[in-house]
Structures are given as structure tokens and as C-alpha cells.
Amino acid sequence: MGLMGCLAVLGALFALIVAVDSLKQLSGDGQTHGFAVVVLLVWTTAAVRLFRADLYVSTEGVRKRTLLRQRTWKWSSVQEFTIKPMAGLRLLGGYAIWIRLTDGSEIETSVHYAESLPEVRGMFMAEHEAHEILRQLQGALARSRASSQAR
């Protein structure tokens, strides 16, 4: 996660440098680096989006934010949280926390761990960390159920 933040800052700095250089050259011979500025701004935007990709919990529900999308599910539409094999890394022993919705559909979250792979923060975490996150998600779901019944 820290790496993505550094990449975002570097991309923004490079974009600023190229933009300043383009403005200097614009007043001179008219040649600019517009394409480079656009590429660097796209780079920075992608790095920021990757940095913010995660699973977020609030009083309203749970939000899954990825590079291209974000989706939020209200607590009333969440049935449970479980740990199951990852969709893409079953052969490597990868597991993820999944959200099971009341309509029966299941969504894989960004919380992953793999028994056969070393801990790589940001992509895989230790098994005990994933189980602690699962416990916290289940607690938040139980609190949302209790608060809705109290109303």
C-alpha cells in the first residue's frame, strides 16, 4: 500500500515537472509535452485508485473499492462473511474473505491470504490477520442487526 502511495506522489511530481517545462516551452518555440502530461496524470490517478483499493466498513454497510469500480452493500443485503478459496489462485492455496448477500450471490473481497506463498503485504496477508478481519466484519454485521432490531 505504501508503494502505491509513493508511485502516486512520484507520478504527480513528474506530471508537475513536465507541465512546468511545457509552459516554459509554450512561451518559446510552441512545442509542449501534452501527451507526457496526460500519461503521467493517468499514471497518478491509477496509483491513487490502487492505493485506496480496499474493503471499507461503515454504519451504512460495506464497500469494496477496486482500481476501476466501487460497490457498496447495505447491511440489510449482507447475509454473512466467509473464508473460501480465491477464485483465481485455488492451485496456490489462496483464500479470501467473501461476502454472501441475501439474494444468494457471493462477492470476493480484497482480503487474501495464501498458505503456500510468503506474506506479501498488500496482496496477501498472514492467515491470522485475515481471520481477525473476518471476526471484525462479523461483529459489524451483528451490531448492524442489533441496531436495526432496536428501532
N, C-alpha and C positions, 0 to 999 in steps of 0.2 A: 504494500500500500504506500509506503514511504517512497518507493521507487517511482510510482506513478505520479506522486506529488512533485518529485524532483524533475521528472520529464515534463510535466505541465509548466513548471516555472522556467525551465530551460527553453522550452518552445516559445513561451511568452516573451522571454528576453531576446531570443533570436528574431522573433517577429518584430519586436520594437526596434532592434538594431537595423534590420532590413528596411523597415518603414522609414526610419530617420534618414538612412542612406538614400532611399528612393526620393524623399522630399528634397534632399540636397541636390540630387542629380536632376530632379524635375526643374529646378530653377536654372540648371546649367544647360545640358545638351538634350534634355527631354526624355532620356532613357530611364525607365523605372524598373523596379523588381516586383511588380504587382503579383506575378504568379508565385514568386517565392513567399511573399507575404500571405497569400491565400493558403498555400501549402502549410506554412508554419501555424497559421490560425486554426486550420483543420487539425493539425497535429496536437496543438494545445487543447482544443476542445475535446478531442478523443481522450487525451491523457487525463483531463479533469473528469470526464464522464467515467473512465475506468477507476479513477481514484475514489469516486463517490459510489461505485457499484457495490451494493451490499444488501443486507436484509435489515429493514428498519421496523421497529415496533412502536406503536403509539396507542393512545386510549381509543382511537377510532378503528385500528386494525393493524395489519401487517403489510409492508411494502417491499417488493422485490425490485431493485434498481439494477439494470444491466447497462452495457455500453449503448445500446440503441433504444431501449424501452424501459418503462417503469410501470408496474401494475400494483394496485392497492386492493386488498380484500378486507372487507369489514369483518369484524369478529363474528358477526352473526352468520357469515357464509363459510367460516372455518370450522371444520369438524374436529380435526386433530393434526398433530405433528408427529411424524415417524422418521426413523432412520432406515433407509433402504439402499440397495446398491445404486450407484450412479448410472445414469443412462448410457454414458459414453465410455466409462472405464471399468466395466464389470470384470474384464480379464485381469486387470491390475489390482483388484480388490478394493476399488474406490467406493466410498459410501457418501451419502448426502442426507441432509435433513429435507424431508418432503412435506408439503402442505397438502392435506386431504380436505377438499371442500365438501360442503353439504350436498352438492349435486353429483358427487362421486368422482369428480376429476381430481388429478393429482399434479402438483407443480413441484419440480425440483428447485431447491434454493441454491444459493451460492456458498452454503456452508458445507465443506467437503473434508473428508479425511480418508487416507489410504493406508492400509496395514503394510503393504509391500513397498511403499515409497517413503523416503525420508520426509520429515516435516519441512514444508516449503511454505512459509507464511504468505498468505495472500491467495494461494491456490489450494493448499492442503494444510490442515491443522492437526494437532495431536487428537487422538480419539477422545481423551478425557475432556478436551476443550469443546469438541462437538457435542458431547453428551451434556456438558454444562449449559451450552446454548439451548439444546433441546429442553432441558429442565426449565430454563428461564422462559422459553416460548410457551411451554405447557402451563407454567404459572401465570403468565399474562393472559392466556386463554381462559383459565379457571377464574381469574379475577374479573375478566370481562363478563363471563357468565353470571358470576355472583352479583355484579353491579347491575346487570340487566334484570335480574330477578328481584332485586331490591326496589326497583322502580315501580 
